[in-house]
Amino acid sequence: MAARLQTRPEFKGIFLPIISPFRDGKIDFKAIDRMVDYYLAHKISGFVTCGSTGEAFSLSARENGAILRRVLMRVHGRVPVIAGCGEKNLERAIHLAKQSQRIGAVGALSIVPPTLNPTIPGTVAFFKALAHAVPNFPFILYNNPPRTGVNIGCDATIELSQVPNIVGIKESNDNIIQFIKIVQGAIQPFSVLGGNDNQFFSFMCAGAAGAIAAPAHVRPDLFLKVYQDVNAHNLEAARETFFHLVDLVAVLFSEPNPTAVKVATEILGLSTAEARIPIVPATSKCRGRVEEQLIRLQSVPIYQEPLKEGLA
């Protein structure tokens, strides 16, 4: 049996849940290279591959591994890369986690088994079994009640934080009190990362280690500025920057994610807007609103302060 994780890593900063780019139905590896180069130049703290923004459930295990491998190759060790390992089947989740570790990811993001609506004890049992099956690989839980129908909750998250290789959570739940209780009660170190982008500023003020933020595909620098200003206790500046992001976040989630995000990356010249069914092309209204936001944000200065975060 593999040795257990000896040191619990900390994940800090702004992580990009990178889209899975397609061209004519196939993975566009050249677009992956362009995006990795672009977001590294904009000081992103790290990447998450094949999450919900990466259309994970439209990918085969082989495609999942191929995307992770290409991102890792292009990143070349400069920032941490976390692998999305979301599966409702435990054995497939274990397979994805072992594959991701073998390829070189620094950890896995694992969502509550979708469509099953498990009980909280069932959810806890799933995550414990997954973590125990790959004991020397760090796992970040992903709590997203709108997608899964289940809210892990404070007590279960705190219980799971006692598992040596469950090292954090992405919280896409709008309950700020739950977020605070997890920050307060989890076994440390435990990286509590924001996942509700419309509450990014609030979550940072409540003690978040950072965020896994799909809208960072558009202006990663502004998310980084909010992160740094909150940590420097410059809340007025952080709030002012966050106000620039509020309308962008609303537009990017006005149609099923990653529809609008892919429109934005297409406008930026990074990838096509092509997605896989059941994600369909953006409406003309959505495309127009995305264009308006990108034009509006051109008047907001680029923030260029380097961020020294990622994996601690």
C-alpha positions, 0 to 999 in steps of 0.5 A: 500500500502507498505511503500516506501523505506526510505534509499537508500542502496549502493552496493559495491564490487565484486558480483558473479552472481552465476550459477544455477547448475544442475544434471540430469536436476534438481537443484543441491542444494548440489552444491549451498552449495559448491559454497556459502562456496567456494566463501565466503571463497574467500571473495566475497562481495555478490551474485546475483541469477538467472541472465543471468549467472544463466540461469534465462530464463530456470528457473520456478518462483518456481525454481528461488525462490528455488535457492534464498532460498538455497543461502540465507540459506547457506549465513546466513546473511554474505553478501548481496544476490540480486535476479535476477528478469528479465522478459519481462512480467511486471506482472511476473516481479512484482511477481518475485520481491515480491517473492524475497523480501518475501524470503529475498533478499536485492534487485532485478536485473532487465533487460530491457525486452528481445526480445521486443526491447522497446523504451526508453520511454517504457523501462522507463515506465516498470522500473517505474511500476515495482519499484512502484509496490514494493516500499520498495524493492531496484532495480538495473537496468541491461543494456545489449544491446547485450542481449536485443537490447536496450541501456537504455542510460544516460538520461533515467538512470539518470531519473530512478535514481530519483525513490527512490527504483531504487538504481543502475545499472549493465552496460554491455555496452562498452561505457565508456563515457556513464558509466562516465556520469551516475556516474556523473549525477545519483541521489546519492547514486546510485551504478553503477556496471560494467558488461563488464568484459573486461573493469572492470579496466576501469570502476573502474577507472571511478568510478564504485562501483564494479562489478557483474562479472561472471569470478569471479567464477574462481579467485574472489580474483583477481577481489577483488584486482583490486577493492581494489587497484583502491580505494586505488589509487594504479593504477599500481598494479590494472592494473597489476592484471587486465592483469592476467584476460584479457585472462580468460575473453575472454575464458569464453565468447568465447561460450554463457555464462555460458557454459565456466563458468560451465566448470570452476566450474566443473574443480574446483569440485564445480558443473557439467557443465550441462546446460539447452537447448538452452545452450549446452555443451562446445566444446572440444576447449573451454574446453581445453582453460578453462583448460589452463587458470586455469593452467596458473592462478595457478602461480598467488598468491592468494590475501587474504586481507579481503574486507569489502564491500557489502551493505552499 
